[in-house]
């Protein structure tokens, strides 16, 4: 049976980059990834299934066949551990907790705006993937517009049938801001990390957990 380490986090908390770092451990399958405008784009064995809001309510029915491996598969996820455990019962979880202070929440929302909304993509596949993360299946009549989009803020405007203006971007981002998210504690198979203060040494506990459950 395949073994998984799920890196669970809310949008903007840096989970793909952390997933790549975790996957470099010698008992894991290393994730392929690319760096673009300060962001990390990884390719996980589930095809980014757990990052898409288009599959939020039926991801369980879309799990692909996974090649058998004696190493752990590392998978970034916007689905929470409590939900994933229903299917992947013996898995290990690394969680980036959502910030709880006003300063931390403001930092995260600013980071999402600067690192996500103002960033762009190099190809149409990434742009469609971004739309799917938002929960939008791209309609054919908007595909050309999205292909020519200048950045992710522009894509948000296209998906909402709005002109790409500063006022409309400000309006959409205000609606998209998050004020609460995942919050977990350490347990036998969970390592909880804090947003913007990730203790990489704490991740060394993965070595112990993975050895115990191999």
One Martini backbone bead per residue (centre of mass of N, CA, C, O) as a GRO file, in nm:
protein
  214
    1UNK     BB    1   0.096   0.036   0.022
    2UNK     BB    2   0.073   0.355  -0.003
    3UNK     BB    3   0.245   0.652   0.105
    4UNK     BB    4   0.160   0.961   0.289
    5UNK     BB    5   0.231   1.319   0.271
    6UNK     BB    6   0.048   1.589   0.393
    7UNK     BB    7   0.031   1.931   0.293
    8UNK     BB    8  -0.150   2.154   0.489
    9UNK     BB    9  -0.326   2.448   0.355
   10UNK     BB   10  -0.374   2.771   0.291
   11UNK     BB   11  -0.398   3.005   0.082
   12UNK     BB   12  -0.060   3.146   0.081
   13UNK     BB   13   0.126   2.964   0.300
   14UNK     BB   14   0.350   2.774   0.138
   15UNK     BB   15   0.303   2.456   0.063
   16UNK     BB   16   0.468   2.389  -0.194
   17UNK     BB   17   0.747   2.451  -0.088
   18UNK     BB   18   0.733   2.256   0.152
   19UNK     BB   19   0.684   1.999  -0.009
   20UNK     BB   20   0.954   1.999  -0.155
   21UNK     BB   21   1.131   1.982   0.099
   22UNK     BB   22   1.016   1.717   0.206
   23UNK     BB   23   1.073   1.540  -0.062
   24UNK     BB   24   1.401   1.537  -0.010
   25UNK     BB   25   1.378   1.304   0.148
   26UNK     BB   26   1.493   0.969   0.141
   27UNK     BB   27   1.170   0.859   0.187
   28UNK     BB   28   1.098   1.023  -0.075
   29UNK     BB   29   0.936   1.154  -0.343
   30UNK     BB   30   1.044   1.377  -0.559
   31UNK     BB   31   0.945   1.678  -0.655
   32UNK     BB   32   0.840   1.845  -0.912
   33UNK     BB   33   0.958   2.182  -1.011
   34UNK     BB   34   0.891   2.544  -1.017
   35UNK     BB   35   1.008   2.875  -1.055
   36UNK     BB   36   0.787   3.176  -1.017
   37UNK     BB   37   0.783   3.475  -0.897
   38UNK     BB   38   0.838   3.330  -0.599
   39UNK     BB   39   0.701   3.065  -0.684
   40UNK     BB   40   0.568   2.734  -0.639
   41UNK     BB   41   0.556   2.456  -0.879
   42UNK     BB   42   0.402   2.152  -0.849
   43UNK     BB   43   0.414   1.782  -0.904
   44UNK     BB   44   0.182   1.557  -0.818
   45UNK     BB   45   0.040   1.233  -0.806
   46UNK     BB   46  -0.267   1.383  -0.807
   47UNK     BB   47  -0.274   1.642  -0.993
   48UNK     BB   48  -0.374   1.871  -0.785
   49UNK     BB   49  -0.650   1.787  -0.659
   50UNK     BB   50  -0.615   1.931  -0.355
   51UNK     BB   51  -0.618   2.243  -0.499
   52UNK     BB   52  -0.911   2.220  -0.609
   53UNK     BB   53  -1.233   2.368  -0.614
   54UNK     BB   54  -1.373   2.189  -0.837
   55UNK     BB   55  -1.318   1.922  -0.620
   56UNK     BB   56  -1.420   1.968  -0.324
   57UNK     BB   57  -1.689   1.753  -0.329
   58UNK     BB   58  -1.529   1.505  -0.534
   59UNK     BB   59  -1.229   1.394  -0.496
   60UNK     BB   60  -1.277   1.092  -0.417
   61UNK     BB   61  -1.364   1.022  -0.733
   62UNK     BB   62  -1.055   1.135  -0.861
   63UNK     BB   63  -0.850   0.932  -0.790
   64UNK     BB   64  -0.571   0.821  -0.904
   65UNK     BB   65  -0.350   0.618  -1.010
   66UNK     BB   66  -0.078   0.482  -0.816
   67UNK     BB   67   0.228   0.412  -0.803
   68UNK     BB   68   0.424   0.191  -0.671
   69UNK     BB   69   0.584   0.256  -0.346
   70UNK     BB   70   0.840   0.272  -0.081
   71UNK     BB   71   0.774   0.567  -0.081
   72UNK     BB   72   0.680   0.874  -0.010
   73UNK     BB   73   0.413   1.079  -0.081
   74UNK     BB   74   0.393   1.420  -0.163
   75UNK     BB   75   0.100   1.635  -0.079
   76UNK     BB   76  -0.061   1.905  -0.157
   77UNK     BB   77  -0.327   2.075   0.054
   78UNK     BB   78  -0.668   2.216   0.100
   79UNK     BB   79  -0.729   1.980   0.255
   80UNK     BB   80  -0.807   1.842   0.546
   81UNK     BB   81  -0.717   1.598   0.758
   82UNK     BB   82  -1.007   1.508   0.845
   83UNK     BB   83  -1.080   1.442   0.545
   84UNK     BB   84  -0.841   1.259   0.448
   85UNK     BB   85  -0.870   1.022   0.662
   86UNK     BB   86  -1.115   0.879   0.522
   87UNK     BB   87  -0.906   0.764   0.296
   88UNK     BB   88  -0.609   0.827   0.435
   89UNK     BB   89  -0.559   0.666   0.723
   90UNK     BB   90  -0.212   0.628   0.733
   91UNK     BB   91  -0.123   0.915   0.737
   92UNK     BB   92   0.073   1.211   0.705
   93UNK     BB   93   0.090   1.544   0.869
   94UNK     BB   94   0.139   1.877   0.744
   95UNK     BB   95   0.073   2.191   0.909
   96UNK     BB   96  -0.035   2.517   0.824
   97UNK     BB   97  -0.126   2.754   1.017
   98UNK     BB   98  -0.340   2.987   1.063
   99UNK     BB   99  -0.352   3.292   1.146
  100UNK     BB  100  -0.460   3.483   1.456
  101UNK     BB  101  -0.354   3.752   1.410
  102UNK     BB  102  -0.384   4.056   1.272
  103UNK     BB  103  -0.097   4.067   1.158
  104UNK     BB  104  -0.096   3.786   1.022
  105UNK     BB  105  -0.342   3.827   0.837
  106UNK     BB  106  -0.234   4.074   0.688
  107UNK     BB  107   0.018   3.936   0.578
  108UNK     BB  108  -0.125   3.720   0.412
  109UNK     BB  109  -0.299   3.904   0.231
  110UNK     BB  110  -0.058   4.056   0.112
  111UNK     BB  111   0.082   3.808  -0.005
  112UNK     BB  112  -0.141   3.723  -0.197
  113UNK     BB  113  -0.140   3.978  -0.366
  114UNK     BB  114   0.166   3.984  -0.448
  115UNK     BB  115   0.217   3.662  -0.520
  116UNK     BB  116  -0.062   3.614  -0.682
  117UNK     BB  117  -0.228   3.846  -0.817
  118UNK     BB  118   0.052   3.981  -0.951
  119UNK     BB  119   0.095   3.731  -1.092
  120UNK     BB  120   0.207   3.498  -1.346
  121UNK     BB  121   0.210   3.306  -1.653
  122UNK     BB  122   0.360   3.098  -1.916
  123UNK     BB  123   0.086   2.925  -1.946
  124UNK     BB  124  -0.227   2.787  -1.998
  125UNK     BB  125  -0.218   2.559  -1.791
  126UNK     BB  126  -0.169   2.741  -1.543
  127UNK     BB  127  -0.421   2.918  -1.580
  128UNK     BB  128  -0.627   2.690  -1.552
  129UNK     BB  129  -0.528   2.596  -1.275
  130UNK     BB  130  -0.600   2.856  -1.130
  131UNK     BB  131  -0.904   2.844  -1.184
  132UNK     BB  132  -0.945   2.570  -1.035
  133UNK     BB  133  -0.856   2.672  -0.758
  134UNK     BB  134  -1.110   2.878  -0.754
  135UNK     BB  135  -1.362   2.702  -0.903
  136UNK     BB  136  -1.308   2.718  -1.227
  137UNK     BB  137  -1.435   2.639  -1.520
  138UNK     BB  138  -1.330   2.695  -1.838
  139UNK     BB  139  -1.474   2.862  -2.072
  140UNK     BB  140  -1.450   2.890  -2.408
  141UNK     BB  141  -1.515   3.211  -2.422
  142UNK     BB  142  -1.247   3.264  -2.210
  143UNK     BB  143  -0.978   3.141  -2.306
  144UNK     BB  144  -0.848   3.373  -2.469
  145UNK     BB  145  -0.840   3.581  -2.242
  146UNK     BB  146  -0.670   3.412  -2.044
  147UNK     BB  147  -0.426   3.376  -2.231
  148UNK     BB  148  -0.392   3.716  -2.233
  149UNK     BB  149  -0.334   3.761  -1.958
  150UNK     BB  150  -0.137   3.946  -1.722
  151UNK     BB  151  -0.276   3.827  -1.455
  152UNK     BB  152  -0.457   3.716  -1.185
  153UNK     BB  153  -0.635   3.965  -1.160
  154UNK     BB  154  -0.737   3.949  -1.448
  155UNK     BB  155  -0.872   3.672  -1.418
  156UNK     BB  156  -1.077   3.754  -1.209
  157UNK     BB  157  -1.225   3.951  -1.396
  158UNK     BB  158  -1.305   3.755  -1.617
  159UNK     BB  159  -1.470   3.553  -1.431
  160UNK     BB  160  -1.657   3.830  -1.343
  161UNK     BB  161  -1.719   4.027  -1.579
  162UNK     BB  162  -1.473   4.239  -1.565
  163UNK     BB  163  -1.291   4.496  -1.578
  164UNK     BB  164  -0.950   4.590  -1.585
  165UNK     BB  165  -0.932   4.742  -1.275
  166UNK     BB  166  -0.850   4.871  -0.980
  167UNK     BB  167  -1.137   4.870  -0.858
  168UNK     BB  168  -1.207   4.570  -0.923
  169UNK     BB  169  -0.971   4.440  -0.779
  170UNK     BB  170  -1.036   4.553  -0.500
  171UNK     BB  171  -1.315   4.424  -0.477
  172UNK     BB  172  -1.230   4.121  -0.513
  173UNK     BB  173  -1.019   4.108  -0.285
  174UNK     BB  174  -1.206   4.176  -0.049
  175UNK     BB  175  -1.375   3.908  -0.093
  176UNK     BB  176  -1.110   3.703  -0.071
  177UNK     BB  177  -1.048   3.737   0.204
  178UNK     BB  178  -0.896   3.590   0.489
  179UNK     BB  179  -0.975   3.499   0.859
  180UNK     BB  180  -0.972   3.177   0.834
  181UNK     BB  181  -0.849   2.837   0.930
  182UNK     BB  182  -0.626   2.627   0.994
  183UNK     BB  183  -0.608   2.431   1.320
  184UNK     BB  184  -0.341   2.253   1.470
  185UNK     BB  185  -0.205   1.980   1.644
  186UNK     BB  186  -0.003   1.776   1.769
  187UNK     BB  187   0.059   1.430   1.686
  188UNK     BB  188   0.139   1.121   1.592
  189UNK     BB  189   0.072   1.231   1.260
  190UNK     BB  190   0.129   1.544   1.342
  191UNK     BB  191   0.258   1.858   1.208
  192UNK     BB  192   0.262   2.180   1.348
  193UNK     BB  193   0.270   2.495   1.188
  194UNK     BB  194   0.363   2.834   1.152
  195UNK     BB  195   0.294   3.104   1.004
  196UNK     BB  196   0.590   3.275   0.931
  197UNK     BB  197   0.725   3.030   1.148
  198UNK     BB  198   0.896   2.793   1.029
  199UNK     BB  199   1.015   2.493   1.179
  200UNK     BB  200   1.242   2.287   1.039
  201UNK     BB  201   1.328   2.118   1.290
  202UNK     BB  202   1.044   1.997   1.343
  203UNK     BB  203   1.055   1.812   1.082
  204UNK     BB  204   1.243   1.588   1.201
  205UNK     BB  205   1.002   1.417   1.310
  206UNK     BB  206   0.948   1.265   1.047
  207UNK     BB  207   1.158   1.046   1.075
  208UNK     BB  208   1.021   0.902   1.311
  209UNK     BB  209   0.737   0.858   1.193
  210UNK     BB  210   0.819   0.703   0.932
  211UNK     BB  211   0.963   0.467   1.069
  212UNK     BB  212   0.715   0.367   1.242
  213UNK     BB  213   0.517   0.356   0.952
  214UNK     BB  214   0.662   0.150   0.736
   0.00000   0.00000   0.00000
